[in-house]
Amino acid sequence: MPTPEDSLLGREVAYPAHYDPALLFPIPRAPARAETGIGADAALPFIGHDRWHAYELSWLDGRGKPVVETATITVPATTPHLVESKSLKLYLNSLNGTRFDEADAVRSRIAADLSQATGAVVEVAFGLPPFTDGEANDATCIDALEVDIDHYGPPDAGLLRAEDGHVVEETLRSDLLKSNCPVTGQPDWAGVRIAYRGPRIDREGLLRYVVSFRDHAGFHEQCVERMFVDLLARCRPERLSVEARYTRRGGLDINPWRATPGHAAPVAIRDLRQ
């Protein structure tokens, strides 16, 4: 396993001229999960996946003619490692000068390399999900709430609370999620959707909580898992789904989803900001 000192993260590098799977930099999920109270040997309290959209994918066909594609990459939440996004970008660009006789050979190669890096089977399909077309209408946006906010980090689970009373089933969304890359310090922007059944979540507290990630340094996947664990502990829903759709950076966007077991996976779709 490479160490941070061995990686290309946070350093200026030339784009690779040849295919090189060693560019992929795996990061263990366990340390960040331990910070949220999930022990290394404990069963995960969620199901889920990380859906990546790759917009800049190219290789050479058997005659040397460039081929361009897009791809959807699905990484199960159960993989012991995630892959750092800059390393994935460099890896995909290492295919630019490599010849493949068949397009499916490229798809299979990417899937095999990512499966090796993450420690479990990763699915790769050419093409991207459609953009949202009225799909957001099933969710209530909380961004227009008139609230005073003065806390931007670290994330504060104490802001979350659920009202006593009858059980509700609803989907809330906010486009105000922002966190920072823990390697480069660059901002990561996202919309987040929270679908649940349980005691009604206080919307003002939820909005303050989402904004409390604003100065937080954490990978996309880690932020969503922290949100899930905090909401589950503080608001006690019977069912819960948390999905963040991050905007594109370096030709990639990442869409982590975590949910209580048995919850249906969200429809694969892209927000207009992506």
Salt bridges, closest charged atoms under 4 A:
ASP50 OD2 - ARG29 NH2 2.85
ASP50 OD1 - ARG258 NH2 2.89
ASP104 OD1 - ARG107 NE 2.73
GLU135 OE2 - ARG193 NH2 3.43
GLU135 OE2 - ARG245 NH2 3.57
ASP138 OD1 - ARG193 NH2 3.27
GLU163 OE1 - ARG200 NE 3.97
GLU169 OE1 - ARG197 NH1 3.59
GLU169 OE2 - ARG239 NH2 2.55
GLU170 OE1 - ARG203 NH2 2.73
ASP175 OD2 - ARG173 NH1 3.31
ASP188 OD1 - HIS220 NE2 3.97
ASP188 OD1 - ARG249 NH2 2.48
ASP202 OD2 - ARG161 NH2 3.36
GLU204 OE1 - ARG208 NH1 3.97
GLU225 OE2 - ARG33 NH2 2.71
GLU225 OE2 - ARG258 NE 2.93
GLU238 OE1 - ARG197 NE 3.11
GLU243 OE2 - ARG51 NH1 3.84
GLU243 OE1 - ARG245 NH2 3.29
ASP253 OD1 - HIS53 ND1 2.77
ASP271 OD1 - ARG245 NH1 2.76
